[in-house]
Amino acid sequence: MKSKSAFVLGCIFAVIAVIMILVVLFSKIPENPPGTLGNTAGNILNKGLFAEANGRVYFSNGADNGSLYSMNPDESKVKKLINHDICFINAAGNYLYYYELNDNNTGAFAFLGRNMGIYRSDIKGGGSYCLQKAPVKYICLADNDIYYEYFTNRATNSSEDSGIGLYSITIQKKGRTLLSEDPVIPANILNGQIYYAGQSEDHDLHAFSIDSKDDNIVIEGSFWNPIIYNSYVYYMNPSKDYRLCRREFPEGDEEILTDDRIDCYNIASDDKIYYQKNSKEESELALKRMNLDGSDQEIVLNGNFTNINVSSKYVYFSLFTDRTITYHQAVGGPVNPEPFNP
């Protein structure tokens, strides 16, 4: 009897071991190929409300409280995925990585749904899993790590001098690491370097090495929201009233592209930049576009807009005073903006 009981127990333990191994194997997220980026720098700098991958566009639907949707690039086959307020969307492989602002639940128990943080789900919105429960911003997936800004205390013995630092965590929720105590915006990630505009002591263009943690000034000057695109770095220049400029990267003379002060911008294709013109006169506010060299500037739509996001076929932008109102415009087509009602 004892030998029979031992045999039964041995079989039970073997089955449990097999189940545990299968759970580990099937729960492991496959690694992404080198060079993987979850979204473009321009979209991330505009709250990452749209991201395109594998023939689908994933987006935060302002008309539905920011819920996560997907559609084809031509805006067909729209599908709702997650009923939470989402931004900083990243897509790679069979998974989505995003920031959940809050549940869209209302009522007496709405506070129970406050789940601010970084989440991962499959591309159909299933299997939502929290990687970091905290208020963060500027989330960017590069290869198999997620980079983001998060509050940190620079002072060693007190809570004084609190600021925003750069953190990373793997797609497997391992190795949460403080990379820098300075505000490093992880939008432009190229060859193991994060290129960003200094905020704490200068406005130079910096390069932060992910591996060595070295931080070097690449170009001295006045930079804000830089986007490295092809062989140029585009940026708003604070010392020139936030006009849009560019220069060859990493060396080149500055070219001033606009006479307008701008609030935000994004590069839509190899020949178009879309930007929001700022003005003290309300009648002069407008969403505009131009060629990459600053030529052929034209008004797309009069008004005050924000969150300029880009897919392969359309540019999306929302009304500054009402996030539920979004417009779209064909990237390189004739000026014809229309309300976006997915």
Disulfide bonds with the S-S distance in Angstrom:
none
